[in-house]
Amino acid sequence: MPKISEFLGIIIAMFYDDHNPPHFHAIYNEYKATFTIESLELLEGELPRRVVSLVLEWAFLHRDELKREWKLAGEHKPLFWIEPLK
């Protein structure tokens, strides 16, 4: 699972050849969650409320880059690093 960003102890990653809808994974300590790229909806898993807020803030700022990464992952091309939340 390639890591595409990391901030405040939160890892953001994508799998190659993952299932639709387009989504990304967020990992924080023992918590894991999956969010859609288009609507930023929580698909599965759980994170502490504050971490969900940070992940959503980051994803809102980088939605176009997440869409690009999803396309690249589907083509088995190298993924790029996305700027962390500051």
C-alpha positions as semicolon CSV with decimal commas, in nm:
position;residue;x (nm);y (nm);z (nm)
1;M;0,000;0,000;0,000
2;P;0,190;0,309;-0,119
3;K;0,195;0,597;0,125
4;I;0,104;0,923;-0,051
5;S;0,107;1,162;0,246
6;E;0,167;1,173;0,618
7;F;0,090;1,441;0,876
8;L;0,033;1,457;1,252
9;G;0,075;1,080;1,282
10;I;-0,185;1,014;1,009
11;I;-0,081;0,805;0,709
12;I;-0,269;0,845;0,381
13;A;-0,232;0,560;0,131
14;M;-0,379;0,400;-0,181
15;F;-0,371;0,045;-0,312
16;Y;-0,291;-0,043;-0,672
17;D;-0,591;-0,197;-0,854
18;D;-0,829;-0,117;-0,567
19;H;-1,208;-0,146;-0,608
20;N;-1,444;0,138;-0,694
21;P;-1,557;0,391;-0,588
22;P;-1,230;0,588;-0,599
23;H;-1,106;0,618;-0,243
24;F;-0,807;0,651;-0,013
25;H;-0,709;0,496;0,318
26;A;-0,625;0,682;0,639
27;I;-0,435;0,510;0,919
28;Y;-0,383;0,651;1,266
29;N;-0,232;0,426;1,535
30;E;-0,462;0,122;1,555
31;Y;-0,742;0,295;1,359
32;K;-0,806;0,256;0,987
33;A;-1,068;0,417;0,764
34;T;-1,151;0,449;0,396
35;F;-1,292;0,769;0,241
36;T;-1,434;0,832;-0,105
37;I;-1,248;1,090;-0,309
38;E;-1,551;1,253;-0,471
39;S;-1,779;1,304;-0,171
40;L;-1,523;1,249;0,110
41;E;-1,770;1,006;0,266
42;L;-1,645;0,755;0,522
43;L;-1,685;0,416;0,351
44;E;-1,561;0,190;0,626
45;G;-1,357;0,178;0,942
46;E;-1,322;0,438;1,213
47;L;-1,092;0,711;1,334
48;P;-1,110;0,946;1,632
49;R;-1,334;1,246;1,554
50;R;-1,047;1,494;1,555
51;V;-0,849;1,277;1,312
52;V;-1,150;1,250;1,078
53;S;-1,169;1,631;1,074
54;L;-0,799;1,659;0,986
55;V;-0,823;1,395;0,713
56;L;-1,127;1,565;0,559
57;E;-0,960;1,906;0,571
58;W;-0,653;1,765;0,397
59;A;-0,856;1,571;0,138
60;F;-1,069;1,875;0,053
61;L;-0,752;2,071;-0,025
62;H;-0,604;1,789;-0,235
63;R;-0,905;1,631;-0,407
64;D;-0,768;1,687;-0,761
65;E;-0,437;1,529;-0,664
66;L;-0,621;1,234;-0,508
67;K;-0,809;1,183;-0,835
68;R;-0,478;1,186;-1,023
69;E;-0,329;0,935;-0,779
70;W;-0,630;0,703;-0,818
71;K;-0,585;0,703;-1,195
72;L;-0,211;0,636;-1,165
73;A;-0,269;0,352;-0,917
74;G;-0,515;0,191;-1,157
75;E;-0,246;0,205;-1,427
76;H;0,023;0,064;-1,193
77;K;0,228;0,382;-1,231
78;P;0,433;0,538;-0,952
79;L;0,234;0,757;-0,715
80;F;0,340;1,106;-0,612
81;W;0,377;1,253;-0,265
82;I;0,094;1,491;-0,172
83;E;0,177;1,785;0,050
84;P;0,083;1,717;0,415
85;L;-0,158;1,928;0,615
86;K;0,022;2,225;0,766
